[in-house]
Amino acid sequence: MLAILWRYQVRPEALAAFDRAYGPDGEWALLFGGAEGYLGTELYRGPGGARLTIDRWRGEADFDAFMSAHRVDYEALDRATEGWTLEERRLGAWQAVRSAQGAS
C-alpha cells in the first residue's frame, strides 16, 4: 500500500470549505474515486488550522496511472482550492512495511 501525505496550514475563513473538499467524501476523494487502486482519503485536524491528508493507494503504479490519465483535472482542482491555504507541503509517499511473515 502507498500513502501520500500532505500538510496544510489553512486560512481561518476557509476551514469549512477545505474540510468539505479534502475530507473522505470531498471533491478530491471523488476525483480519485474512479481510479483503479484508490483506497481512500483521511483528513486530520491539527492545532490552529493545520490539516493533514493521507491518500491511500494500492501501490505507486496505480497513483502514477491515475496522474497520467487525470493530470488536467488534478491541476484544475488544485488551482481552484489553492487560495484556501497559507502553506501546503507534500510530506512524501510512504510504502507500507510488510511483516516478515507476509513478505514473499
OpenMM code with the backbone's topology and positions (N, CA, C; nanometers):
from openmm import Vec3, app, unit

residues = "MET LEU ALA ILE LEU TRP ARG TYR GLN VAL ARG PRO GLU ALA LEU ALA ALA PHE ASP ARG ALA TYR GLY PRO ASP GLY GLU TRP ALA LEU LEU PHE GLY GLY ALA GLU GLY TYR LEU GLY THR GLU LEU TYR ARG GLY PRO GLY GLY ALA ARG LEU THR ILE ASP ARG TRP ARG GLY GLU ALA ASP PHE ASP ALA PHE MET SER ALA HIS ARG VAL ASP TYR GLU ALA LEU ASP ARG ALA THR GLU GLY TRP THR LEU GLU GLU ARG ARG LEU GLY ALA TRP GLN ALA VAL ARG SER ALA GLN GLY ALA SER".split()
positions = [
    Vec3(0.0844, -0.1174, 0.0000),
    Vec3(0.0000, 0.0000, 0.0000),
    Vec3(0.0886, 0.1232, 0.0000),
    Vec3(0.0397, 0.2278, -0.0661),
    Vec3(0.1076, 0.3567, -0.0740),
    Vec3(0.0217, 0.4598, -0.0040),
    Vec3(0.0823, 0.5409, 0.0813),
    Vec3(0.0134, 0.6521, 0.1476),
    Vec3(0.0847, 0.7806, 0.1090),
    Vec3(0.0096, 0.8761, 0.0541),
    Vec3(0.0654, 1.0051, 0.0166),
    Vec3(0.0154, 1.1066, 0.1182),
    Vec3(0.1094, 1.1714, 0.1880),
    Vec3(0.0763, 1.2633, 0.2960),
    Vec3(0.1032, 1.4072, 0.2554),
    Vec3(0.0070, 1.4933, 0.2875),
    Vec3(0.0180, 1.6375, 0.2655),
    Vec3(-0.0146, 1.7093, 0.3954),
    Vec3(0.0602, 1.8170, 0.4236),
    Vec3(0.0314, 1.9026, 0.5397),
    Vec3(-0.0053, 2.0410, 0.4879),
    Vec3(-0.1112, 2.0970, 0.5465),
    Vec3(-0.1610, 2.2283, 0.5051),
    Vec3(-0.1755, 2.3189, 0.6269),
    Vec3(-0.1547, 2.4468, 0.6059),
    Vec3(-0.1953, 2.5480, 0.7020),
    Vec3(-0.3078, 2.6247, 0.6340),
    Vec3(-0.4291, 2.6084, 0.6851),
    Vec3(-0.5487, 2.6584, 0.6183),
    Vec3(-0.5869, 2.7958, 0.6751),
    Vec3(-0.6273, 2.8846, 0.5848),
    Vec3(-0.6761, 3.0168, 0.6262),
    Vec3(-0.8019, 2.9977, 0.7122),
    Vec3(-0.8129, 3.0728, 0.8221),
    Vec3(-0.9284, 3.0538, 0.9115),
    Vec3(-1.0630, 3.0632, 0.8400),
    Vec3(-1.0766, 3.1550, 0.7465),
    Vec3(-1.2049, 3.1729, 0.6773),
    Vec3(-1.2343, 3.0601, 0.5781),
    Vec3(-1.1367, 2.9748, 0.5508),
    Vec3(-1.1544, 2.8674, 0.4521),
    Vec3(-1.1630, 2.7285, 0.5155),
    Vec3(-1.1611, 2.7209, 0.6479),
    Vec3(-1.1569, 2.5899, 0.7138),
    Vec3(-1.2743, 2.4999, 0.6749),
    Vec3(-1.3947, 2.5519, 0.6764),
    Vec3(-1.5115, 2.4681, 0.6460),
    Vec3(-1.5068, 2.4189, 0.5015),
    Vec3(-1.4755, 2.5066, 0.4081),
    Vec3(-1.4670, 2.4672, 0.2667),
    Vec3(-1.3545, 2.3663, 0.2456),
    Vec3(-1.2414, 2.3888, 0.3106),
    Vec3(-1.1284, 2.2964, 0.2989),
    Vec3(-1.1677, 2.1579, 0.3488),
    Vec3(-1.2277, 2.1525, 0.4676),
    Vec3(-1.2652, 2.0235, 0.5254),
    Vec3(-1.3643, 1.9480, 0.4368),
    Vec3(-1.4567, 2.0204, 0.3746),
    Vec3(-1.5510, 1.9538, 0.2830),
    Vec3(-1.4777, 1.8989, 0.1608),
    Vec3(-1.3915, 1.9775, 0.0986),
    Vec3(-1.3251, 1.9372, -0.0259),
    Vec3(-1.2193, 1.8303, -0.0049),
    Vec3(-1.1489, 1.8355, 0.1084),
    Vec3(-1.0362, 1.7449, 0.1315),
    Vec3(-1.0717, 1.6255, 0.2180),
    Vec3(-1.1938, 1.6196, 0.2671),
    Vec3(-1.2363, 1.5086, 0.3521),
    Vec3(-1.2594, 1.3802, 0.2738),
    Vec3(-1.2923, 1.2728, 0.3432),
    Vec3(-1.3065, 1.1414, 0.2801),
    Vec3(-1.4169, 1.1315, 0.1752),
    Vec3(-1.5112, 1.2264, 0.1755),
    Vec3(-1.6180, 1.2270, 0.0758),
    Vec3(-1.6147, 1.3533, -0.0099),
    Vec3(-1.5037, 1.4260, -0.0018),
    Vec3(-1.4925, 1.5548, -0.0695),
    Vec3(-1.4531, 1.5458, -0.2157),
    Vec3(-1.4315, 1.6623, -0.2737),
    Vec3(-1.4012, 1.6720, -0.4166),
    Vec3(-1.2752, 1.5945, -0.4565),
    Vec3(-1.1731, 1.5986, -0.3707),
    Vec3(-1.0515, 1.5229, -0.4039),
    Vec3(-1.0792, 1.3734, -0.4046),
    Vec3(-1.1489, 1.3252, -0.3038),
    Vec3(-1.1810, 1.1824, -0.2977),
    Vec3(-1.2680, 1.1413, -0.4159),
    Vec3(-1.3594, 1.2285, -0.4572),
    Vec3(-1.4424, 1.1976, -0.5749),
    Vec3(-1.3577, 1.1906, -0.7016),
    Vec3(-1.2614, 1.2810, -0.7131),
    Vec3(-1.1723, 1.2772, -0.8297),
    Vec3(-1.0922, 1.1471, -0.8323),
    Vec3(-1.0380, 1.1089, -0.7175),
    Vec3(-0.9585, 0.9856, -0.7105),
    Vec3(-1.0456, 0.8607, -0.7193),
    Vec3(-1.1715, 0.8723, -0.6769),
    Vec3(-1.2580, 0.7572, -0.6551),
    Vec3(-1.2781, 0.6624, -0.7709),
    Vec3(-1.2739, 0.7114, -0.8921),
    Vec3(-1.2927, 0.6232, -1.0061),
    Vec3(-1.1667, 0.5516, -1.0509),
    Vec3(-1.0556, 0.5809, -0.9859),
    Vec3(-0.9274, 0.5246, -1.0289),
    Vec3(-0.9041, 0.3852, -0.9725),
    Vec3(-0.8464, 0.3032, -1.0538),
    Vec3(-0.8050, 0.1690, -1.0119),
    Vec3(-0.7013, 0.1814, -0.8999),
    Vec3(-0.7247, 0.1133, -0.7902),
    Vec3(-0.6269, 0.1086, -0.6827),
    Vec3(-0.6405, 0.2163, -0.5768),
    Vec3(-0.7356, 0.3090, -0.5909),
    Vec3(-0.7568, 0.4115, -0.4882),
    Vec3(-0.8285, 0.3479, -0.3702),
    Vec3(-0.7748, 0.3659, -0.2499),
    Vec3(-0.8296, 0.3016, -0.1311),
    Vec3(-0.8976, 0.3971, -0.0338),
    Vec3(-0.8799, 0.5275, -0.0530),
    Vec3(-0.9479, 0.6216, 0.0351),
    Vec3(-0.8597, 0.7368, 0.0786),
    Vec3(-0.9257, 0.8366, 0.1367),
    Vec3(-0.8595, 0.9565, 0.1866),
    Vec3(-0.8998, 0.9784, 0.3313),
    Vec3(-0.8036, 1.0212, 0.4118),
    Vec3(-0.8291, 1.0578, 0.5502),
    Vec3(-0.7872, 1.2029, 0.5686),
    Vec3(-0.8606, 1.2755, 0.6515),
    Vec3(-0.8303, 1.4147, 0.6833),
    Vec3(-0.8204, 1.4274, 0.8344),
    Vec3(-0.7114, 1.4887, 0.8803),
    Vec3(-0.6894, 1.5095, 1.0229),
    Vec3(-0.6762, 1.6583, 1.0523),
    Vec3(-0.7368, 1.7015, 1.1629),
    Vec3(-0.7268, 1.8404, 1.2086),
    Vec3(-0.6159, 1.8513, 1.3111),
    Vec3(-0.5370, 1.9566, 1.2991),
    Vec3(-0.4355, 1.9866, 1.3981),
    Vec3(-0.4648, 2.1221, 1.4604),
    Vec3(-0.3750, 2.1698, 1.5442),
    Vec3(-0.3976, 2.2984, 1.6094),
    Vec3(-0.3862, 2.4150, 1.5110),
    Vec3(-0.4654, 2.5183, 1.5359),
    Vec3(-0.4515, 2.6436, 1.4621),
    Vec3(-0.4691, 2.6360, 1.3124),
    Vec3(-0.5590, 2.5560, 1.2638),
    Vec3(-0.5845, 2.5488, 1.1201),
    Vec3(-0.4950, 2.4527, 1.0445),
    Vec3(-0.4146, 2.3753, 1.1145),
    Vec3(-0.3304, 2.2753, 1.0486),
    Vec3(-0.4171, 2.1566, 1.0074),
    Vec3(-0.3876, 2.1024, 0.8901),
    Vec3(-0.4572, 1.9843, 0.8406),
    Vec3(-0.3559, 1.8880, 0.7799),
    Vec3(-0.3857, 1.7599, 0.7883),
    Vec3(-0.3041, 1.6544, 0.7291),
    Vec3(-0.3965, 1.5650, 0.6481),
    Vec3(-0.3598, 1.5378, 0.5236),
    Vec3(-0.4358, 1.4416, 0.4446),
    Vec3(-0.3489, 1.3205, 0.4163),
    Vec3(-0.4140, 1.2061, 0.4111),
    Vec3(-0.3495, 1.0810, 0.3728),
    Vec3(-0.4357, 1.0193, 0.2638),
    Vec3(-0.3784, 1.0109, 0.1438),
    Vec3(-0.4449, 0.9450, 0.0319),
    Vec3(-0.3825, 0.8067, 0.0192),
    Vec3(-0.4651, 0.7036, 0.0268),
    Vec3(-0.4158, 0.5663, 0.0231),
    Vec3(-0.4431, 0.5031, -0.1130),
    Vec3(-0.3411, 0.4386, -0.1656),
    Vec3(-0.3469, 0.3703, -0.2944),
    Vec3(-0.2926, 0.2296, -0.2786),
    Vec3(-0.3363, 0.1408, -0.3625),
    Vec3(-0.2867, 0.0029, -0.3595),
    Vec3(-0.1355, 0.0011, -0.3833),
    Vec3(-0.0877, 0.0879, -0.4723),
    Vec3(0.0555, 0.0950, -0.4994),
    Vec3(0.0891, 0.2162, -0.5832),
    Vec3(0.2159, 0.2436, -0.5969),
    Vec3(0.2639, 0.3597, -0.6715),
    Vec3(0.2206, 0.3565, -0.8178),
    Vec3(0.2177, 0.2387, -0.8773),
    Vec3(0.1762, 0.2271, -1.0176),
    Vec3(0.0322, 0.2738, -1.0375),
    Vec3(-0.0540, 0.2463, -0.9413),
    Vec3(-0.1933, 0.2923, -0.9504),
    Vec3(-0.2019, 0.4444, -0.9451),
    Vec3(-0.1268, 0.5051, -0.8533),
    Vec3(-0.1283, 0.6515, -0.8457),
    Vec3(-0.0693, 0.7124, -0.9728),
    Vec3(0.0401, 0.6568, -1.0214),
    Vec3(0.1010, 0.7081, -1.1449),
    Vec3(0.0056, 0.6973, -1.2631),
    Vec3(-0.0679, 0.5874, -1.2726),
    Vec3(-0.1648, 0.5701, -1.3813),
    Vec3(-0.2766, 0.6729, -1.3693),
    Vec3(-0.3222, 0.6966, -1.2473),
    Vec3(-0.4239, 0.7997, -1.2260),
    Vec3(-0.3729, 0.9352, -1.2736),
    Vec3(-0.2522, 0.9711, -1.2339),
    Vec3(-0.1974, 1.1015, -1.2712),
    Vec3(-0.1797, 1.1130, -1.4225),
    Vec3(-0.1401, 1.0073, -1.4871),
    Vec3(-0.1253, 1.0095, -1.6335),
    Vec3(-0.2589, 1.0354, -1.7017),
    Vec3(-0.3635, 0.9773, -1.6471),
    Vec3(-0.4957, 0.9894, -1.7089),
    Vec3(-0.5713, 1.1154, -1.6670),
    Vec3(-0.5401, 1.1699, -1.5483),
    Vec3(-0.6236, 1.2772, -1.4919),
    Vec3(-0.5450, 1.3998, -1.4462),
    Vec3(-0.4256, 1.4181, -1.4983),
    Vec3(-0.3424, 1.5310, -1.4551),
    Vec3(-0.4139, 1.6658, -1.4722),
    Vec3(-0.4824, 1.6856, -1.5831),
    Vec3(-0.5506, 1.8134, -1.6090),
    Vec3(-0.6575, 1.8386, -1.5022),
    Vec3(-0.7377, 1.7374, -1.4693),
    Vec3(-0.8407, 1.7522, -1.3667),
    Vec3(-0.7787, 1.7764, -1.2293),
    Vec3(-0.6706, 1.7068, -1.1992),
    Vec3(-0.5987, 1.7224, -1.0725),
    Vec3(-0.5489, 1.8660, -1.0590),
    Vec3(-0.4845, 1.9156, -1.1629),
    Vec3(-0.4292, 2.0514, -1.1585),
    Vec3(-0.5388, 2.1574, -1.1513),
    Vec3(-0.6514, 2.1345, -1.2172),
    Vec3(-0.7628, 2.2295, -1.2117),
    Vec3(-0.8205, 2.2366, -1.0703),
    Vec3(-0.8385, 2.1235, -1.0048),
    Vec3(-0.8903, 2.1239, -0.8683),
    Vec3(-0.7884, 2.1857, -0.7733),
    Vec3(-0.6626, 2.1593, -0.7952),
    Vec3(-0.5581, 2.2194, -0.7134),
    Vec3(-0.5618, 2.3722, -0.7239),
    Vec3(-0.5755, 2.4244, -0.8449),
    Vec3(-0.5840, 2.5700, -0.8651),
    Vec3(-0.7094, 2.6284, -0.7987),
    Vec3(-0.8199, 2.5556, -0.8069),
    Vec3(-0.9463, 2.6034, -0.7500),
    Vec3(-0.9422, 2.6139, -0.5977),
    Vec3(-0.8568, 2.5368, -0.5326),
    Vec3(-0.8521, 2.5340, -0.3864),
    Vec3(-0.7264, 2.5983, -0.3282),
    Vec3(-0.6334, 2.6419, -0.4105),
    Vec3(-0.5046, 2.6891, -0.3589),
    Vec3(-0.5163, 2.8153, -0.2735),
    Vec3(-0.6152, 2.8990, -0.2955),
    Vec3(-0.6316, 3.0200, -0.2162),
    Vec3(-0.6759, 2.9942, -0.0733),
    Vec3(-0.7117, 2.8727, -0.0412),
    Vec3(-0.7587, 2.8389, 0.0921),
    Vec3(-0.6464, 2.8195, 0.1929),
    Vec3(-0.5229, 2.8064, 0.1446),
    Vec3(-0.4133, 2.7721, 0.2346),
    Vec3(-0.3070, 2.8808, 0.2402),
    Vec3(-0.2408, 2.8854, 0.3537),
    Vec3(-0.1242, 2.9707, 0.3716),
    Vec3(0.0029, 2.8942, 0.3374),
    Vec3(-0.0038, 2.7642, 0.3572),
    Vec3(0.1108, 2.6770, 0.3301),
    Vec3(0.0590, 2.5395, 0.2911),
    Vec3(0.1297, 2.4767, 0.1983),
    Vec3(0.0954, 2.3419, 0.1514),
    Vec3(0.2273, 2.2695, 0.1297),
    Vec3(0.2414, 2.1534, 0.1922),
    Vec3(0.3679, 2.0803, 0.1778),
    Vec3(0.3415, 1.9302, 0.1653),
    Vec3(0.3963, 1.8726, 0.0597),
    Vec3(0.3874, 1.7276, 0.0433),
    Vec3(0.4924, 1.6642, 0.1333),
    Vec3(0.4475, 1.5801, 0.2248),
    Vec3(0.5386, 1.5151, 0.3180),
    Vec3(0.6010, 1.3899, 0.2593),
    Vec3(0.5448, 1.3420, 0.1507),
    Vec3(0.6042, 1.2275, 0.0833),
    Vec3(0.5057, 1.1169, 0.0548),
    Vec3(0.5553, 1.0188, -0.0162),
    Vec3(0.4798, 0.8979, -0.0470),
    Vec3(0.5445, 0.7851, 0.0331),
    Vec3(0.4645, 0.7169, 0.1111),
    Vec3(0.5131, 0.6184, 0.2069),
    Vec3(0.4606, 0.4804, 0.1697),
    Vec3(0.5490, 0.3854, 0.1597),
    Vec3(0.5139, 0.2466, 0.1289),
    Vec3(0.4894, 0.1707, 0.2591),
    Vec3(0.3864, 0.0904, 0.2619),
    Vec3(0.3586, 0.0078, 0.3795),
    Vec3(0.4700, -0.0955, 0.3959),
    Vec3(0.5072, -0.1187, 0.5202),
    Vec3(0.6072, -0.2198, 0.5522),
    Vec3(0.5328, -0.3490, 0.5810),
    Vec3(0.5705, -0.4507, 0.5111),
    Vec3(0.5066, -0.5812, 0.5318),
    Vec3(0.5867, -0.6593, 0.6328),
    Vec3(0.5161, -0.7359, 0.7134),
    Vec3(0.5844, -0.8180, 0.8131),
    Vec3(0.6659, -0.9269, 0.7424),
    Vec3(0.7607, -0.9815, 0.8128),
    Vec3(0.8430, -1.0886, 0.7567),
    Vec3(0.7568, -1.2073, 0.7174),
    Vec3(0.6468, -1.2306, 0.7908),
    Vec3(0.5563, -1.3415, 0.7585),
    Vec3(0.4818, -1.3164, 0.6280),
    Vec3(0.4513, -1.1863, 0.5991),
    Vec3(0.3757, -1.1535, 0.4793),
    Vec3(0.4629, -1.1311, 0.3580),
    Vec3(0.5939, -1.1242, 0.3770),
    Vec3(0.6845, -1.0977, 0.2643),
    Vec3(0.6982, -1.2225, 0.1780),
    Vec3(0.7185, -1.1995, 0.0493),
    Vec3(0.7399, -1.3160, -0.0367),
    Vec3(0.8752, -1.3097, -0.1004),
] * unit.nanometer
topology = app.Topology()
chain = topology.addChain("A")
for resn in residues:
    res = topology.addResidue(resn, chain)
    for name in ("N", "CA", "C"):
        topology.addAtom(name, app.Element.getBySymbol(name[0]), res)
